[in-house]
Amino acid sequence: VMQAELLHEVEEEIAEGNWSMYLDLEPGLVKIADQASSGGVPPRVYKTEVSYTPDIEDVISKLTGPLDVTHTVRTEDVMKNLEAWRPAILKEMKGIESAIVKLVPGSEERAQWFNKAGVQRLPMKFVFTLKPNDKAMQNEPGTWFKRK
């Protein structure tokens, strides 16, 4: 009955042009904000820039247990320790090899592809991350994170 009353209240607010924000939790919806509590400022969505963790190898060397948050890594930091990242890079490349056509710059095949109607060139870049390993073992530091 409470859920039905809450849904009716939400429908009324929508009809009036007001807004409310709810979290869908057990055992039901939990109201976390509404137009009145916001001072009349409607909810907004903002773009955010990628935040990188500097000196990731230093972060790794100072771990005392399994990693618990994901870190985005600068390409420059990856290049400083490329051999450690090579297996992750090769694994990623192998995963997409079957879905792409490699076109060598200046080749006839490349020219033919780009002259076809509807063909679109999609730029690509690597995004490097250090992620928690769900199979981490406390006594094996090499398992405390995954390079992606």
N, C-alpha and C positions, 0 to 999 in steps of 0.2 A: 504494500500500500504506500509506503514511504517513497519508493522508487517512482511509482505512478504520479504521486503528488509533485515530486521534484521535476519530472519530465513535463508535467502540465505547467509548472512555474517557468521552466526554460522556454517552452513554446510561447507563453505570454510575453516574456521578455523579448523574444525574437520579433513577435508581432508588433511590439511597441517601438522597435528599433534600438533597444538597449542591448548591451552585450554582457555576457558573463563567461568566465573561464572555469572549466571543471577538469578534474583529473578522474579518469575512469579507474577506480580502485575497488577492491573487494571490501565490503559487501555492496558498494554502490558508488555513485558519483560524489565527489567532494568538491565543493565550491572553493576556489582559491582567490578569485578576484571578480569584480564587476565594475560597471561603469561608474557607480557612485564612489567606490573606494579608490578609483584611479584619478580622481580629480577631473573627470571628464575627458581625459586623454585616452584615445582608443589604443588597443594593442598594435604594435608595429613589428615588422620584421626588418632586420638590418643585415647587410652583407658584412662578413668579417674576413679579415686577411688570415692566411695560414700563419700559424705561429710555429717556429722551429726551435728545437732544443739544441743549443750550441754545445760543441765538444761532446758528442754522444759517446765516444769511446771512453772519455773520462767518467761519464755517468755509469757506463757499463762496469768499469774497473772499480767503482765505489759501491756497487750493489752488495748488500749483505744478505739478500734473500731474493726470491723470484720477483721480477718486475710486476708492478700492479697497474700501471697506466701506459697508454700508447704514446709514443713520442714520434713526431714528424722530424725527419733528419734532412739537413741541407745536403745538396749534391756535393758541395765542396768537402764536407766531412766524410762522405762516402768515398770520394776519390782519394782521401788521405789514407784510407785503409781498404782499398778496393778488393784485395784478396779475401778479406773477411766477408765482404758483401757479394763476391762473385757467385757463390752457390744460389743465393736468393735471386740475383739478377737472371741467371741461367734458367732457374725454375720458372720465373715469371715469363721469360721469353718463350720457353717451351710450351707454356700454357696458352699463349696466343698465336703461336706459329701456324696452327691449322686454320685460324680464322682470318689471316691476312695474306695478301699477295705482296711479296717483296719486289719492288720496282727499282732497278739500278738507275741512278741519274744518267741521262743521255742515251739510254737504251731505246731501241725500237719498240719494245713491249710497253715501256713507260709512256711513250708518245701515243701509242694506240689506246691505252687505257684512258688517258686524259682527253682524248678526242671523242670518246664515247659519250652519247647523251646521258645525262643523269649521274655521271660519275662525279663523286665529290672527294676532294682531298681532305682528310681529317688529320690535323696535327696531333702529335702524341708526345708525351713526356713521361719520364719516370717520377714517381713519388715514392720516396723511401721512408719506411717507418720501422720502429722498433716496438714490438708488441709483446704483451704477456704471453707466456706459453702455458696452455692449460694442462700440459703434461710435465710441468716443471717438477724436478726432484730436489728437495732441500740440500741434499749432500752432493749434488752435481751442478756447480755454477754454470756450466755450459748449456744447461737446459732452462735457465731462468728467464730467457727471452727468445724471441724469434725475429730475425731480420727479414723484412718484406720489402 
